[in-house]
Amino acid sequence: MHLHPSTSTAHASLWIFGYGSLIWNPGFSYAERRKAHARGYARRMYQGNTYHRGDDNLPGRVATLVESQTEDANGVAFRVEGTRAIEEALKHLNEREVGNGYVFKLVRVAFDLSESSPSRASSTDGSSLSSYSDSEEEERREGPDYHSSFLALTCIAHSSNEFFLGPAHPKEMAAQIGAASGKAGPNHEYVLKLAENIRALFPHTKDSHLYGLEKRVREIVKRERRDTV
Ligand SMILES: N[C@@H](CCC(=O)N[C@@H](CS)C(=O)NCC(=O)O)C(=O)O
């Protein structure tokens, strides 16, 4: 499957977009990893999960993408090179994701500006000619580089799947996350790890849904640790 014009047609090359646990644990080999944004989607903790981060009694909440007129979902794009590596990646994602309510979908992805070639003019001594301070310049260079858009494969859990939980009051979602645990560990660990990874990748981007949940879940974990001492 040849999805990015820049790679040779001599062998297959596939870009896979991750916006949840794939960010820290893709589970497949890849040749390149780039910060990226899925256009017209927002990441939401709306997918129920009764295996990795929950069970039948207390389903956990994991990330999915919902269509959005105003947001792009940030994450990472993995370039998988060669037919064998692509087959292994698809097999892994089929077992890990499709078995838990997700479907494969091609989405339009753009690399992040912070990894584009610097467009900043500089004087002969290398100092910046930009009228912005370095930190302002760094903040301006975060977000989708729409000149770089291409198709990538991702896994999305639509609202019609059997595990879907959908939106709820943040207090209720945080309580569900704080109580659930599965084969991959506690659901709160998933949410805190995701928030830490996104903040490290995109330090200037606000994500009120994820960081709001992170704050509430940290308070629950702290309260429970205090109560068990
Ligand atoms: N499709 C998301 C991954 C969604 C997700 O996190 N799925 C669960 C399974 S339903 C998972 O992989 N969990 C592994 C874990 O919890 O560590 C992505 O692109 O990153």
The ligand as a Tripos MOL2 file, in Angstrom:
@<TRIPOS>MOLECULE
LIG
   20    19     1     0     0
SMALL
NO_CHARGES

@<TRIPOS>ATOM
      1 N1         -5.9980    3.8070   18.0860 N.3       1 LIG1
      2 C1         -5.2740    4.4510   19.1780 C.3       1 LIG1
      3 C2         -5.0000    3.4590   20.2700 C.3       1 LIG1
      4 C3         -6.2620    3.3030   21.0630 C.3       1 LIG1
      5 C4         -5.9290    2.4540   22.2280 C.2       1 LIG1
      6 O1         -5.2660    2.9270   23.1430 O.2       1 LIG1
      7 N2         -6.4010    1.2010   22.1500 N.am      1 LIG1
      8 C5         -6.2270    0.2610   23.2600 C.3       1 LIG1
      9 C6         -6.9030   -1.0290   22.9300 C.3       1 LIG1
     10 S1         -8.5650   -0.8700   22.6590 S.3       1 LIG1
     11 C7         -4.7710   -0.0360   23.4500 C.2       1 LIG1
     12 O2         -4.0470   -0.1880   22.5010 O.2       1 LIG1
     13 N3         -4.4030   -0.1750   24.7200 N.am      1 LIG1
     14 C8         -3.0520   -0.5540   25.0560 C.3       1 LIG1
     15 C9         -2.8010   -0.0160   26.4380 C.2       1 LIG1
     16 O3         -3.8060    0.2760   27.0880 O.co2     1 LIG1
     17 O4         -1.6290    0.0970   26.8520 O.co2     1 LIG1
     18 C10        -3.9800    5.0290   18.6940 C.2       1 LIG1
     19 O5         -3.9110    5.2580   17.4760 O.co2     1 LIG1
     20 O6         -3.0570    5.2740   19.4850 O.co2     1 LIG1
@<TRIPOS>BOND
     1     1     2 1
     2     2     3 1
     3     2    18 1
     4     3     4 1
     5     4     5 1
     6     5     6 2
     7     5     7 1
     8     7     8 1
     9     8     9 1
    10     8    11 1
    11     9    10 1
    12    11    12 2
    13    11    13 1
    14    13    14 1
    15    14    15 1
    16    15    16 2
    17    15    17 1
    18    18    19 2
    19    18    20 1
@<TRIPOS>SUBSTRUCTURE
     1 LIG1         1 GROUP 0 **** ****
